[in-house]
């Protein structure tokens, strides 16, 4: 006599090897940089939602990007007053406009005698 439990259970086959591998996620800092480089910038509520961070954490991370040399423009939406952040690319390279004169350096010569 067969056991009732083995016959009543449905046969399920799971193929673990057939399931796709999860994609590697970008670091949050890279995600933040990608969001704020969009044309027109990104609202802080969107940044907070997409990254899963609170707004003060988003602002701290933006401060970190500024310390790394990124120029970030902060504006406000006129209707709501919500902050919008955008990376501003410099229009001109940081090269002096006037030529820099180099001072002539004279080194003492050894004894000529």
TAHUTA-V438611 format. One record per backbone hydrogen bond with DSSP energy under -0.5 kcal/mol. NH is the residue of the N-H (numbers start at 0). CO is the residue of the C=O. If there is no record, write none. Layout:
nh & co
NH & CO
NH & CO
This chain:
nh & co
6 & 2
7 & 3
8 & 4
11 & 9
13 & 11
14 & 12
15 & 13
18 & 14
18 & 15
30 & 26
31 & 27
32 & 28
33 & 29
34 & 30
35 & 31
36 & 32
37 & 34
40 & 37
41 & 84
43 & 82
46 & 42
47 & 43
48 & 44
49 & 45
50 & 46
51 & 47
52 & 47
56 & 53
57 & 53
58 & 54
59 & 55
60 & 56
61 & 57
62 & 58
63 & 59
64 & 60
65 & 61
66 & 62
67 & 63
68 & 65
69 & 64
70 & 87
71 & 69
72 & 70
72 & 85
74 & 72
74 & 83
76 & 81
80 & 76
83 & 74
84 & 41
85 & 72
86 & 35
87 & 70
88 & 86
94 & 92
100 & 98
105 & 103
106 & 104
